[in-house]
Amino acid sequence: MHLKRFTDAEPYDAPNHRGVAGLRLQGFEQGGPENQWIGYSQFLPGGGAGPDSTPFEKVYVVLSGELSIIVDGVETVLGAMDSCTIPPGEEREIINRSNHVCTMLVVIPYPAGTRPGAKS
């Protein structure tokens, strides 16, 4: 078992994000997960990301608050304990349209050649 306490989570800056504080809960460390990493995102009111896409899928799990996700011009609001999968290459935009902080878990596979112990 690889244990990591919340107090030991390291902040990270995600590209093309605004009004967001991210913490890496698991991943990119020896003994941690081999296939994906887990982020904890805190979106301030008006905060968001994109529009953009990535070459790998992402899973979002809203823990508290609500977050709008826009794909192909369709806006979907996720509330507490709602989740979605964004497939590789799908362009999405995320916006916190509420006046409350939205917290979300993000599960993302490692980019090629970056996982711990990966041979370059």
C-alpha positions in Angstrom: 0.0 0.0 0.0 1.2 3.5 -0.8 -0.2 6.0 1.7 -0.1 9.7 1.1 -1.7 12.1 3.6 -3.6 15.2 2.4 -1.1 17.3 4.3 1.6 16.0 2.0 -0.2 16.7 -1.3 1.9 19.0 -3.5 0.3 21.9 -5.5 0.5 21.9 -9.2 -0.5 24.3 -12.0 -2.6 22.9 -14.8 -2.2 24.4 -18.2 -5.0 26.7 -19.5 -6.7 26.8 -16.1 -7.8 30.0 -14.3 -9.0 30.5 -10.8 -8.1 27.0 -9.8 -5.9 25.6 -7.0 -4.7 22.0 -7.7 -3.2 19.4 -5.4 -1.7 16.1 -6.5 -3.1 13.5 -4.2 -1.4 10.5 -5.8 1.0 10.0 -8.6 4.4 10.9 -10.0 6.1 9.4 -6.9 7.9 6.2 -6.1 5.5 3.5 -4.9 2.5 5.4 -6.1 0.1 4.4 -8.9 1.6 3.1 -12.1 -1.2 4.0 -14.6 -2.7 7.3 -13.5 -2.5 10.2 -11.2 -5.2 11.8 -9.0 -5.7 15.5 -8.7 -7.8 17.5 -6.3 -9.0 20.8 -7.9 -10.6 23.7 -6.2 -12.4 26.0 -8.7 -13.2 29.5 -7.3 -16.4 31.2 -8.5 -15.7 32.1 -12.2 -12.8 29.8 -12.3 -12.4 27.3 -15.1 -10.3 25.6 -17.8 -10.2 25.5 -21.6 -11.5 25.3 -24.1 -9.0 22.6 -25.0 -8.5 18.9 -25.4 -5.9 16.3 -24.4 -4.6 13.1 -26.1 -5.8 11.0 -23.1 -9.0 10.5 -21.3 -9.9 12.2 -18.0 -12.4 11.4 -15.3 -13.9 14.2 -13.3 -15.8 13.6 -10.0 -17.4 16.6 -8.4 -17.1 16.4 -4.6 -18.9 19.6 -3.6 -20.4 22.6 -5.4 -21.2 22.5 -9.1 -19.4 22.8 -12.3 -20.5 23.5 -15.9 -18.8 21.4 -18.6 -19.3 22.5 -22.2 -18.8 19.9 -25.0 -19.8 20.6 -28.6 -21.8 23.7 -27.5 -23.8 21.7 -24.9 -23.5 22.7 -21.3 -24.0 20.1 -18.6 -23.9 21.0 -14.9 -22.3 18.5 -12.6 -23.2 18.6 -8.9 -21.9 16.8 -5.8 -20.9 13.2 -6.6 -21.7 13.5 -10.3 -18.9 12.3 -12.6 -18.0 12.2 -16.3 -15.4 10.9 -18.6 -13.8 13.1 -21.2 -12.5 11.0 -24.1 -9.2 11.6 -25.7 -9.3 14.5 -28.2 -12.7 15.8 -27.0 -12.6 19.6 -26.6 -14.2 20.7 -23.4 -14.5 23.9 -21.3 -15.1 24.0 -17.6 -16.6 26.9 -15.7 -17.7 27.4 -12.1 -20.8 29.6 -12.6 -21.8 29.5 -9.0 -20.7 31.7 -6.0 -19.3 28.7 -4.2 -16.0 26.9 -4.5 -16.3 23.6 -6.4 -14.1 20.8 -5.4 -13.3 18.0 -7.9 -11.2 14.8 -8.2 -9.5 14.4 -11.5 -8.1 11.0 -12.7 -5.7 11.2 -15.6 -3.3 8.6 -17.1 0.3 9.5 -17.1 1.5 11.2 -20.3 3.7 8.8 -22.3 7.1 8.2 -20.7 6.4 10.1 -17.5 5.2 7.5 -15.0 7.5 6.6 -12.2 9.9 3.8 -13.3 9.0 4.3 -17.0 11.9 3.6 -19.4 12.6 6.5 -21.7 
